[in-house]
Each structure stands twice: as C-alpha cells, then as structure tokens.
Amino acid sequence: FKQLSGSETSELKSTATSSIKKARIEVNHRLLEEIGEINESLIDTYVDISDENVDLSVASTAVGSEGTVVRCCFSAISLGPSLKSMYNSAQMSSIQPFRMLVPSNYPDCSPILLDSFPVEVSGEHEDLSAKAKSRFIAALRSLSQPMSLKEIARTWDDCTRAVISDYAQQNSGGTFSSKYGAWENCLSTA
C-alpha cells in the first residue's frame, strides 16, 4: 500500500476526470453518428437531441438518470399535396413526437421511453398520434433486447406511415407510397 502525496493525488484525480469526460464525449459522438445515420435512412421520421426540460424520475428507477434525451418525430414529407394540406390544417390531428432517454451505457441497454403511451385506442377516434403510439408500443414488443435507437426509429416510422396510410385510404386521400408504390431500402439493394 503506497500513500500518495498531495500533488500525486491531484494528478491522479485529473487523469481520472479527463478519462471519464473523454468516454462521455465518445459515447455522445457515437450517439450523434447513429442519429445521423437514422436521419439519412428514413424519409418521414427524424431523430434529434431534445433540449426540453424532462423529469427523469420515471427513467431513474430503471437506470441511472444519466444519458441523453432524444425525440423521435414524424415529418410528413411523403404525403401527397391534398393530404399534406389536411395534415397541416385543423382537419387532421398531427402525430406528436415522443421522447426517450438514451442511457449513458447505451447500446448495452435499450433507450427508455419517457412519454406515456395509450394502451388501447378506439377505432372511431381520429387521434392519429394516439393511434400511431398504440401501434408503436405493440410493435416494440416484437423487438429483441436491447433495442437500438435505429430499430426504435424504424419501428416508429413504419407505425406512423401505416396510420397515415389508413387515414388517407379512409378519406380518399393518398400518400406517395399509396399512389406510386412502396419505398425501397436503397442500402439493402445496393
């Protein structure tokens, strides 16, 4: 057992602190890279880092409250002109984004959903956001653990597109996909 002098102790603390900060920066860099890949590969969905104040007490029970809060948003880019004007007006409820905490030990642990999600949605109710979130929660159950941010975003994209497509077909509208065919994954066909 060797006792350290004051200068050796402060040097050790400085090295330990800089190593911890460096590790966090690398994790954030990897997260930013994954977010960039997601945003390049999906059309109607994008992910960004949230700057909203969030109560992390929900997430802190499962994991330490350290991490990055991200939002998963629906952008409605592929909607046809008439459906897009309906989507942007009061005639149609917009699909609200949801937030999740990406823990500091990600990807060893799944991101944690921070928003409440409906358990069941009435078929008569036209709340597209609730329908998308309900379908999303059901679809998440089929993903293997730990889930990646990319898998979650792709699942959200699939669910929001399905809800919009259902709405469009019920209201004689359409999406780009319903008129011209489905989008192909360029990455897998290349």
N, C-alpha and C positions, 0 to 999 in steps of 0.2 A: 504494500500500500504506500503510494507516494503522495505526499501532500504538495499541492501546487501553490506557488507564490501568487500574489495579487495580480501581477501582470500576466502570468501564465493562465490564470483563471479567466481574466477578461478576454484574452486572445482566444481561448477555447470557446467561450460564450459567443464571441463574434463569429468564429468559424461555424459553430452550430447554427446560429441565427441565419447566416448567409446561405448555408446549405438548405435550411428549411425554406427560405424565401425563393431560392433557385428552384427547388422542387415544385413549389406552388406555381411559379411562373411557367414551368414546363407543362404542368397539368393544364393550366389555363390556355397555353399555346396549343396543346393537343385538342382541347375542347373547341377553341376557335377554328382550328383546321377542320374538325368534324362538322361544325356548324356551316362552314364554307362549303364543304362537300355536299351537305344536305341541301343547301340553298341552290347549288348548281344543278342538282339532280332532280329536284321536284319543281313542278310548274305552279300549282295553286297553293302550295304550302311553303312557308319560310319560318326559320327559327332565328330568334335574336336574344341577346342578353337583356334581361329586364332591369330597368332602373327604378322600378316601383318599390316602395317600402312593403315588405312582406313579413307577416307574422310566421316565424319559423318554428313556433312551438308545436305545430302539427307534425313537422318533419323531424324535430329533435327527439321524439320518442323512439323513432326507428333508427336514426343515425345521428351522429353529432350534427349540430346546426351549421357546420361549416360547409361551404360549397358555393355554387353559382346558380342564381335563379335565371331560368330561361323561359321565353314564351314561344309557343307554337301557334302560328297564325294562319288563317285562310285568307288568300288574297283575291280570289275570284277572277283570275286572269283569263281562264279558258272559257268563261261564259260568253254565250252569243250576245250580240248587242241588245236585243229586246230583254233578255233575261238579266243582263248586267244592269240595265236601267231599272228594272224591277228590284234587283238586289240592292242597288244604291238608294232606292226610294223607301218610303214607309210601307209599301205594299208587301214587303217580304222582310222577315226578320233576318238580320245578318248573323253569321256564325262567329261567335266571340272566341278570342284566343284563350288558351289555358296556360297556366304556369306550372313549372316543375323545378325542383331543386336537384341540381346535378351535384351529388356529394363529392367531397374532396378525394374520396377513394374510388371514384369512377375511373375506369369501367369495371372494377371488381364488384360494384354494387349498382343496382338499377337506379335511374333517376326517380324521384319521389314526386307524385302529383300533389300539388298544393291546393288546387281548386276543388270545390265539391262537384260531384257529378251525379246526374239523376240515375236512379236505379231502373226506373221504367218510364217510358214516355207514352202518352196517349197517341193513338194513330190519327185522331181527329185534330189534335193541336198542331198548329203550323209553326211552332218554335223550332226553327232549323238548327239552332245552336244546341238545344236540349236533345234533339234527335241525333245530331252528329256525335255529341258527347256520350249518349247512351250506347250508340252503335260502337263507338271507340272503346268504351270500357269493356264491352263484350268481346271485342276483337283482341284487346290486350291480354285477355286470359289465355289465349292460344299461343302467345309468345313465350319462348324459353327464357329462363332467368340465368344470369342477369340480363335485362333488356338494354339494348344500346339506344342512344339518343336517335340514331338514324332509323332503327326499327320503329321506334315510337312515332317519329315524324312521318314515316312512310305509312304507318297504320292510320294516323290522323288524316293524311292526305287521301287515302283510299276511302275512309269513312265519310269525310266531308264531300268528296266527289259523288259518292253513292247517294247521299241525302239530297244534294243539289240536283242530281240526275232524276231522282224520284220526283222531286218538286217540279222540275221542268216538264217531265212527261205528264204529270197530273194537270199542269196548267198550260198545255200546248206550247210550251217554250222549247228550249233545247240548249245543249252545251255544244261546244266544238266537237267533243267526242261522240255525242249522240247523233250529230249530223255528218261527221266526216270519218268516224271510226275511232278506235281506241289509240291512245298514245303508246308508243313502243319505248322500251328501255334501251336507249342508244348504247349504254355501257355494256349491256349483256350481248347485244347483237354485233358489236364491233369485234 
